[in-house]
Each structure stands twice: as C-alpha cells, then as structure tokens.
Amino acid sequence: MPQGSTLYRIGLGGWEHDVFDQCLYPRPGMSSAEKLAWYAQYFNTVEIRQTFWDDGLTGKDARVWATAVREFPSFTFIVKLHASFTHAAVIRPDAVRSVRGILQELSQRNRLEALLLQFPYGFTNTSTHRFHIARLAREFAGYPLHVEFRHESWQTSGLNAFLKEHRLCIVGADMPRTRHYMPFVAAGAGDTAYLRLHGRNERGWLLDTYDAKYDYLYNAKETREIARRVAALAPRYDAVTIIANNTTGGKSIPIALQLISALRGGKTVSVPSASLAAFPFLRAIAREEPTDGLPLDETGLRQAM
C-alpha cells in the first residue's frame, strides 16, 4: 500500500434484511446470492448477520457467499460471531468448528476481513467475562478479531493492554449516550480501525427492541461529523472499516453511500435506483450514469492524506 494512503471499506450490517427489497434491490424474489452480487456493486464489505443467528452455517455456506462476489476481487466479509458465544457466553466445540470452517474458507479465498465479537450491554467488565474473552481469543487465534463492548465499564485504562495481550482489536460504536452505554471511540489497533454506526435513537435504545434501536436516519450535520472523525483517524491506519448498522427502514443505505462520497472528496457515486426512490436526497451524490463494475473499488477508496 502506498505510504500516506488509507483503504476505506464501507458496507452495511447484513444484506438480507426484508426492507432492503424495497430500497436496495431491483426486483422482488431475488435469492440471497443474487442479492449479495447486487450489493457488491455498491459496497466493498459486509457483516454477515446470518452467522450471529444461525449456528448451523459452515464453510459450504462461505463458499456460496464468496462465489456470489467473484466479480469483485476486493470485496470482503466480516463474520459476526454467533450469539451463543457472546450473549449466552457458552463455548461449544461443535460451534467452534463451524465458525472456524467459515473463517478458513473465507481466509483461503482472501475474502475474510474480520471476526466480530459483539457483546451485549449486560456483558460488563468482570473477571469472569474477561476470562471468557480470553478463551474466545484462544479458540479463534490466527484470525483478525474485533471486539465491540456496549457497557461503559470497559472504558478503563487497562483495556488496551488486555486487548493487546489477547490480540484483539476494539470496535468504535456510534450509539446514543444513554444509561451506561460505551462512548464512541474512534480508534483501532494494528493497521485497521473498525467503526459501527448504530444510529442515535435514544428512545429506541431505552425501549431495547431491535427495530426501535436501529431506526435512525443520520442527518447531514451528523454525516459530516462522522466523515471528519474518519478522516482524522485515517492517517494512523492502513485501513478503516465503517459498517452502517442502522438498518431499520433501510436507513443504513444513505449514510453508507454518503460516507463513500464524502471520503472520496465529494465525488458522485453509484446509487441503486431503488435507493434513490426511497431516499430522494441521495440524488445530490448520485452519478447520472452509473458505470459497470465495482463503484467502490480499492483504487477509488484510497485517499491521499
């Protein structure tokens, strides 16, 4: 990678949300693989949300995903670790084998970006929980591991040393500052920074329901704020990953596309017609005649600093 440049990877928290049929995909009835191939025309990474809910997935599923994006050589996947590991704090040997099979398949195909360990609000900074994290780090050693904490008890002076000891990288999460949620820290470790944008719906997070939490449309001022934070962060890292996870109503789509434009110096970008119809304000950044291929390729995302 040329010195003084940063590779931006920008995508959404999953590609199979039902609402995306109305605001991202061109026609109803598309298969998961067809949707992924379409998605990869506009974004260059994605979090696999299926791996968080379905512990029956294996390396065979990873091959299907990799095949779907074969036309896009720079596209990568983030595997979201199953909830049994992070929310139930249970480590089953069969589940470990399944996850490692997925990681191995994607890694061999140069498609693996990270394994995401996203812990819930109730997973506080205790010795028992630190021991559990250390076990997970051993089980998945050899792969890039990124950890998102939700409770502010993890914001301690010793956190960086703990993460470094176990070769873990922190995830910066943008979410409301209600209750005792972890504040947004634009930081990373090693050569990569990883940011997740959950939206700022305070009432939704207090209600603690999935749809309410992630029902938030970032406004223009907030989008500029996030872009400035990312630009300030970029000189310290070779790569910055940004995942828009405010998926309710498809509202992750506009913030991701707007950030792509902002981090490319305000250039226009390819925007799906369904997204233009759902979010007309995207016309301000949309190309009049989208080009074929990957609009968000590795060259286009390198920004000289």
C-alpha positions in Angstrom: 0.0 0.0 0.0 1.4 3.4 -0.9 2.6 5.4 2.1 0.2 8.1 3.2 -2.9 6.5 1.9 -5.9 4.7 3.6 -8.1 2.0 2.3 -11.7 2.5 3.3 -14.1 -0.4 3.5 -17.7 0.7 3.8 -20.8 -1.5 4.0 -23.9 -2.5 5.8 -24.8 -4.7 8.7 -26.2 -7.5 6.6 -27.6 -7.8 3.1 -30.7 -9.9 3.7 -33.0 -7.5 5.6 -36.5 -7.7 4.2 -36.8 -4.0 4.0 -33.9 -3.9 1.5 -36.3 -5.4 -1.1 -37.9 -2.0 -1.2 -34.9 0.3 -1.0 -31.9 -1.5 -2.4 -32.7 -4.4 -4.7 -34.1 -4.1 -8.2 -36.8 -6.7 -8.1 -38.6 -9.0 -5.7 -37.9 -12.7 -5.3 -34.1 -12.5 -5.6 -32.1 -15.2 -3.9 -29.6 -14.5 -1.2 -26.7 -15.0 -3.6 -28.3 -12.7 -6.2 -28.8 -10.0 -3.6 -25.2 -10.3 -2.5 -23.9 -10.0 -6.0 -26.1 -6.8 -6.5 -25.0 -5.4 -3.1 -21.3 -5.8 -4.1 -21.7 -3.4 -6.9 -22.2 -0.6 -4.4 -20.3 -1.6 -1.3 -17.0 -3.4 -0.7 -17.6 -5.1 2.6 -20.5 -6.6 4.6 -21.2 -8.0 8.0 -22.7 -11.5 7.8 -25.6 -11.2 10.2 -26.7 -14.8 9.5 -23.7 -16.2 11.4 -25.0 -14.4 14.5 -28.4 -16.1 14.4 -27.7 -19.5 12.7 -25.1 -21.8 14.3 -25.7 -24.4 11.6 -23.7 -22.5 8.9 -20.5 -24.0 7.7 -17.7 -23.5 5.2 -20.0 -24.6 2.4 -22.1 -21.5 3.0 -19.0 -19.4 3.0 -18.1 -20.8 -0.5 -21.6 -19.7 -1.7 -21.0 -16.2 -0.4 -17.5 -16.0 -2.0 -18.8 -17.3 -5.3 -21.6 -14.6 -5.3 -19.0 -11.8 -5.3 -16.5 -13.5 -7.6 -16.7 -10.5 -10.0 -15.5 -8.1 -7.2 -12.0 -9.1 -6.1 -11.6 -6.5 -3.4 -14.9 -7.4 -1.6 -14.5 -8.8 2.0 -16.7 -10.3 4.6 -16.9 -9.7 8.4 -18.2 -12.8 10.2 -20.4 -11.9 13.2 -19.8 -14.5 15.9 -22.9 -16.4 16.9 -24.9 -15.1 19.9 -24.3 -18.3 21.9 -20.6 -17.2 22.2 -21.3 -13.6 23.0 -24.7 -13.3 24.6 -25.0 -16.6 26.3 -21.3 -16.9 27.0 -21.2 -20.6 26.0 -18.4 -22.2 24.0 -19.4 -25.4 22.3 -16.8 -27.4 20.4 -19.1 -28.1 17.5 -20.0 -24.5 17.2 -16.3 -23.5 17.3 -15.6 -26.0 14.4 -18.4 -24.5 12.3 -17.1 -20.9 12.8 -13.5 -21.9 12.1 -14.7 -23.6 9.0 -16.3 -20.4 7.8 -13.3 -18.4 8.7 -10.9 -20.8 7.0 -12.9 -20.9 3.8 -13.1 -17.1 3.5 -9.5 -16.6 4.5 -8.2 -19.1 1.9 -10.1 -17.1 -0.7 -8.7 -13.8 0.6 -12.3 -12.7 1.5 -12.0 -12.6 5.3 -11.8 -9.1 6.8 -12.6 -9.9 10.5 -14.4 -11.9 13.1 -16.7 -9.6 15.1 -17.3 -10.3 18.8 -20.2 -8.1 19.7 -21.1 -8.3 23.4 -24.4 -7.1 24.9 -25.0 -4.3 27.4 -25.2 -6.8 30.3 -21.7 -8.1 29.5 -19.8 -5.9 32.0 -16.2 -5.7 32.8 -15.8 -8.6 35.3 -13.1 -11.2 35.8 -15.5 -13.9 34.6 -16.2 -12.0 31.4 -12.5 -11.2 30.8 -11.7 -14.9 31.2 -14.5 -15.7 28.6 -13.0 -13.3 26.1 -9.6 -14.8 26.6 -11.0 -18.2 25.9 -12.6 -17.0 22.7 -9.3 -15.4 21.6 -7.6 -18.7 22.0 -10.3 -20.6 20.2 -10.1 -18.3 17.2 -6.4 -17.4 17.3 -4.9 -16.7 13.9 -7.8 -14.7 12.6 -8.4 -10.9 12.9 -10.6 -10.5 15.9 -12.5 -7.3 16.7 -14.5 -6.7 19.9 -17.5 -4.4 20.5 -18.4 -3.6 24.0 -21.7 -2.0 24.9 -21.2 -1.2 28.7 -19.1 1.7 29.7 -17.4 -0.4 32.5 -15.0 -1.5 29.8 -13.7 2.1 29.4 -10.7 1.6 31.7 -7.0 2.4 31.5 -6.2 -1.3 31.4 -8.4 -2.2 28.4 -5.8 -1.6 25.7 -3.3 -3.8 27.4 -5.8 -6.5 27.9 -6.8 -6.4 24.2 -3.2 -6.3 23.1 -2.3 -9.3 25.2 -5.0 -11.4 23.5 -4.5 -9.9 20.0 -7.9 -8.3 20.0 -8.9 -5.0 18.3 -11.5 -2.6 19.7 -14.6 -1.6 17.7 -15.8 2.0 17.9 -19.6 2.0 18.1 -21.7 5.2 17.4 -24.9 4.9 19.5 -26.8 7.1 22.0 -25.2 8.1 25.2 -28.0 6.8 27.4 -27.8 4.7 30.5 -24.2 3.4 30.8 -23.5 2.6 27.1 -19.9 2.7 25.9 -19.0 6.1 24.4 -18.0 6.2 20.8 -14.2 6.0 20.5 -12.8 6.4 17.0 -9.8 4.1 17.4 -8.3 0.9 16.2 -5.4 -1.4 16.7 -2.6 -2.7 14.5 -3.2 -1.5 10.9 -7.0 -1.4 11.0 -9.8 0.7 12.6 -13.3 -0.6 12.7 -16.4 1.6 13.3 -20.0 0.6 13.6 -22.8 3.1 13.2 -25.9 2.1 15.1 -27.8 5.4 15.0 -28.7 7.8 17.8 -32.3 6.9 18.6 -32.2 7.4 22.4 -35.8 6.3 22.9 -35.3 3.2 20.8 -32.3 2.1 22.9 -34.2 2.7 26.1 -37.0 0.5 24.8 -34.4 -2.1 23.9 -36.2 -3.6 20.9 -34.3 -4.4 17.7 -36.4 -2.3 15.2 -36.6 0.6 17.6 -32.9 0.7 18.4 -31.7 0.8 14.8 -34.5 3.1 13.5 -32.4 6.3 12.9 -31.6 8.4 9.8 -28.3 10.3 10.2 -28.8 14.0 9.2 -26.4 16.0 7.0 -24.6 17.5 10.0 -24.1 14.2 11.7 -22.8 12.6 8.4 -20.2 15.4 8.1 -19.2 14.9 11.7 -18.6 11.2 11.2 -16.7 11.8 7.9 -14.4 14.3 9.8 -13.8 11.7 12.5 -12.9 9.1 10.0 -10.7 11.4 8.0 -8.8 12.4 11.2 -8.4 8.7 12.1 -7.2 7.5 8.7 -3.6 8.7 8.8 -2.9 6.3 11.7 -4.2 3.2 9.9 -3.7 1.4 6.6 -7.5 0.6 6.5 -10.6 1.9 8.1 -13.8 -0.2 8.1 -17.2 1.5 8.5 -20.4 -0.5 8.9 -23.8 1.2 8.9 -25.9 -0.9 11.2 -28.9 1.5 11.5 -30.8 -1.0 9.3 -34.4 -0.3 10.3 -36.3 1.1 7.3 -33.1 0.7 5.2 -31.7 3.8 6.8 -28.2 2.3 6.8 -28.1 2.7 3.0 -28.0 6.5 2.7 -25.4 7.0 5.5 -23.1 4.5 3.9 -23.4 6.0 0.4 -23.0 9.5 1.7 -19.8 8.5 3.5 -18.4 6.9 0.4 -18.9 10.1 -1.4 -17.5 12.3 1.4 -14.4 10.1 1.8 -13.8 10.4 -1.9 -13.7 14.1 -1.8 -17.3 14.7 -2.5 -17.4 12.7 -5.8 -20.6 11.3 -7.1 -21.1 7.6 -6.5 -23.3 4.8 -8.0 -26.6 4.7 -6.2 -29.2 1.9 -6.8 -32.4 3.2 -8.4 -34.5 1.7 -5.5 -32.4 3.7 -3.0 -32.9 6.9 -5.0 -36.7 6.3 -4.9 -36.7 5.6 -1.1 -34.2 8.4 -0.3 -34.6 11.1 -2.9 -31.9 13.3 -1.2 -29.3 10.8 -2.4 -29.6 12.5 -5.9 -27.2 15.1 -4.6 -24.4 12.5 -4.7 -25.6 10.1 -7.3 -23.9 9.6 -10.7 -26.3 10.3 -13.6 -25.0 7.2 -15.5 -23.6 4.6 -13.1 -20.7 2.7 -14.5 -20.3 -1.1 -14.6 -18.1 -2.9 -12.2 -17.4 -2.1 -8.6 -18.0 1.6 -7.9 -16.3 1.4 -4.6 -13.1 -0.4 -5.7 -9.7 -0.4 -3.9 -8.3 2.4 -6.1 -11.3 4.7 -5.6 -11.1 4.3 -1.9 -7.5 5.3 -1.5 -7.4 8.8 -0.3 -4.0 10.6 -0.1 -3.6 12.2 3.3 
